[in-house]
Every structure is written in structure tokens, then in C-alpha cells.
Amino acid sequence: MHIILETPRLILRRFTPTDEDAALLLQLNSDPDVLKYLHEPLLQNSSQARHILDSVILPQYDLNLGRLAIHLKENGRFVGWCGLKFRAELQETDLGYRLQKKCWGHGYATEAAGASLEYGFEMLSLQRITGRAHMDNASSLSVLRKIGMKYLRDEMIDNSPVKTFEALNHSPQFIA
């Protein structure tokens, strides 16, 4: 297991190119409630999940970014994913998170998103990270505010009406 982050309650690790991790994605992305505010179709089978894993998630690890599998420390249960993704078409690094419905309302998204933001600034020296949520997704918008991201504007991204937030790295940059 390639652990990238730990929080008081969570372990965030890299997904692996395995059937087990494809099954986790299928479980997450086949729930209509989880995808309610997203522009993505429901996954129907393991080959679709494997395609997402191989073509979207794993390539980001070459950039030291990527969506990370979230597990509870207490029992190892899969919660969802969270992490940073470079969006070339927008020339920005995006913070995203997605949790199983049974894990909503426990503060896991806020905990994982805050740790991912901190990781992006402190470990990767990113200067700016964006976050977006559908205008009607009050819970996700609340997560972005709780971790200190600042509202920028309303936009249409991926054919979806979203509120865009950003966080800037105010850490001093050292020049050798």
C-alpha cells in the first residue's frame, strides 16, 4: 500500500491497477446519489471502472498528483477518494473528493480535502489550487469553505453550473 497522507481518522493511498481497486471505483461510481451533481455517467461494470482507473486516475501519479483512495484507520473500510488532479485544458490543479453515501456527514470529506490542500502547498509547492462544486451541492460547497478556499465565480465547467473556489500558497518560497 502506497500511503501518501494520514489524518487523525483517515489513510489516503494511491490506487493500484488491480481488480480490487477497480471494484472500489465501481462501487462508488455506480450510486446515482453519489454522482447526482456530477457530469459523469454511472458506471455499469468492472471494465468501465478499470478504464477510469487506467486512463484518468493512475496517469496523474506520474505528476505526483492524483485522486487517492480514502480508508478509515479504525477498520480499513473504503470511504471514497480525494486528491489533486492537473487539468491541462484549464491549466490548473483541481481539488476533488467523492465519498460513498454511507460516509456522508462524518467530516471525512473536509478532513481529506484539508489534508490534500496542505499536501499540495507544503509537499508539492503548488502556488494555486482550485476547487469546484455544483451550485446546488450545498454539502460540497461547505467543504470548500471549511478548508479555507475562497469563492471566485460561478461558471459552466464540463457542462455543469459550478461555483469555483481557489486557495493560494502563502508559504515563503526559498531560492537556493
Legacy VTK file of the C-alpha trace (Angstrom):
# vtk DataFile Version 3.0
C-alpha trace
ASCII
DATASET POLYDATA
POINTS 176 float
0.000 0.000 0.000
1.466 3.341 -1.098
0.221 5.720 1.608
0.510 9.397 0.691
-1.365 11.067 3.568
-2.666 10.264 7.015
-5.081 12.297 9.071
-6.367 11.539 12.556
-9.043 9.201 11.153
-8.064 8.507 7.558
-5.433 6.941 5.349
-5.121 8.254 1.797
-3.267 5.935 -0.561
-2.617 5.611 -4.240
-4.987 3.434 -6.192
-3.352 0.424 -7.812
-4.010 -1.167 -11.221
-5.844 -4.087 -9.641
-9.287 -5.605 -9.935
-9.811 -4.848 -6.244
-9.353 -1.104 -6.758
-11.461 -1.153 -9.928
-14.202 -2.771 -7.828
-13.956 0.075 -5.299
-14.434 2.627 -8.080
-17.354 0.670 -9.488
-18.982 0.575 -6.064
-18.553 4.353 -5.681
-19.446 5.448 -9.210
-22.493 3.212 -9.645
-24.502 5.028 -6.962
-26.803 7.646 -8.553
-26.813 9.692 -5.340
-23.003 9.950 -5.353
-22.996 11.187 -8.966
-26.103 13.387 -8.653
-24.236 16.686 -9.113
-21.534 15.425 -11.472
-21.282 15.286 -15.230
-20.270 11.635 -15.271
-22.352 8.629 -16.287
-22.983 5.836 -13.799
-20.503 3.010 -14.123
-22.202 -0.205 -15.151
-19.425 -2.788 -14.952
-15.869 -3.510 -13.896
-14.393 -2.855 -17.340
-15.713 0.719 -17.241
-14.259 1.151 -13.758
-10.947 -0.278 -14.929
-10.896 2.198 -17.826
-11.356 5.144 -15.396
-8.633 3.761 -13.176
-6.154 3.246 -16.030
-6.897 6.352 -18.102
-7.842 9.005 -15.535
-6.548 8.157 -12.055
-3.242 6.327 -12.459
-1.626 8.708 -15.027
-1.845 11.590 -12.545
0.570 9.783 -10.229
3.351 10.487 -12.744
2.867 14.170 -11.803
2.914 13.372 -8.046
-0.780 14.270 -8.071
-3.882 12.159 -8.266
-7.063 11.034 -6.642
-6.258 8.915 -3.590
-8.309 6.112 -2.102
-9.570 7.033 1.371
-9.775 4.350 4.059
-10.782 4.577 7.702
-7.848 3.950 10.028
-10.005 2.102 12.533
-11.128 -0.693 10.220
-9.678 -0.114 6.740
-13.101 0.444 5.201
-13.077 2.253 1.836
-14.694 5.674 2.132
-14.139 7.183 -1.320
-11.406 9.264 -2.918
-9.857 12.693 -2.583
-6.900 14.446 -4.088
-5.360 16.789 -6.593
-5.606 16.487 -10.350
-3.942 18.562 -13.045
-6.493 19.685 -15.611
-4.474 20.547 -18.699
-7.455 22.042 -20.522
-7.813 24.607 -17.712
-4.098 24.803 -16.827
-4.847 24.318 -13.150
-4.632 21.853 -10.306
-8.043 20.852 -9.044
-9.002 19.518 -5.620
-11.693 16.872 -5.782
-13.397 14.410 -3.471
-16.085 11.776 -3.719
-17.431 9.687 -0.859
-19.792 6.768 -0.501
-23.224 7.895 0.613
-22.992 5.945 3.880
-19.894 8.021 4.713
-21.503 11.430 4.215
-21.951 13.693 7.209
-18.994 12.430 9.247
-16.486 15.137 8.278
-14.372 12.761 6.177
-14.514 14.950 3.057
-13.394 18.017 4.998
-10.603 16.084 6.720
-9.307 14.539 3.489
-9.693 17.722 1.424
-7.889 19.833 4.028
-5.007 17.358 4.145
-4.836 17.276 0.337
-4.720 21.064 0.149
-1.946 21.184 2.732
-0.034 18.447 0.869
-0.291 20.394 -2.384
1.160 23.517 -0.827
3.715 22.094 1.604
4.967 18.998 -0.204
4.410 19.877 -3.872
4.946 23.656 -3.601
1.895 24.381 -5.723
1.038 28.056 -5.846
-2.691 27.774 -6.579
-5.320 25.056 -6.185
-8.890 25.313 -7.409
-11.988 23.541 -6.192
-15.417 23.378 -7.764
-18.824 22.127 -6.768
-22.202 22.148 -8.449
-24.202 25.204 -7.438
-26.856 23.022 -5.790
-24.442 20.783 -3.873
-24.546 22.574 -0.521
-22.517 19.901 1.288
-19.635 20.026 -1.175
-19.652 23.830 -1.223
-19.468 23.743 2.579
-16.356 21.520 2.444
-14.567 24.021 0.174
-15.394 26.879 2.550
-14.434 24.912 5.677
-10.938 24.195 4.358
-10.387 27.896 3.681
-10.877 28.114 -0.063
-12.177 31.461 -1.335
-15.093 31.834 -3.715
-14.102 33.241 -7.133
-17.058 32.984 -9.502
-19.912 30.978 -10.966
-19.016 29.112 -14.162
-20.097 26.416 -16.571
-17.421 23.692 -16.448
-17.923 20.319 -18.127
-21.480 21.409 -18.984
-22.284 21.844 -15.314
-23.098 25.054 -13.363
-20.463 25.296 -10.654
-19.079 27.645 -8.060
-15.311 27.958 -8.393
-13.052 28.442 -5.377
-9.304 28.814 -5.012
-6.618 28.626 -2.387
-3.251 30.297 -2.770
0.018 29.168 -1.251
1.256 31.909 1.030
4.273 29.964 2.237
7.595 31.664 1.658
9.409 30.337 -1.398
13.092 29.700 -0.827
15.540 30.264 -3.653
18.797 28.351 -3.445
LINES 1 177
176 0 1 2 3 4 5 6 7 8 9 10 11 12 13 14 15 16 17 18 19 20 21 22 23 24 25 26 27 28 29 30 31 32 33 34 35 36 37 38 39 40 41 42 43 44 45 46 47 48 49 50 51 52 53 54 55 56 57 58 59 60 61 62 63 64 65 66 67 68 69 70 71 72 73 74 75 76 77 78 79 80 81 82 83 84 85 86 87 88 89 90 91 92 93 94 95 96 97 98 99 100 101 102 103 104 105 106 107 108 109 110 111 112 113 114 115 116 117 118 119 120 121 122 123 124 125 126 127 128 129 130 131 132 133 134 135 136 137 138 139 140 141 142 143 144 145 146 147 148 149 150 151 152 153 154 155 156 157 158 159 160 161 162 163 164 165 166 167 168 169 170 171 172 173 174 175
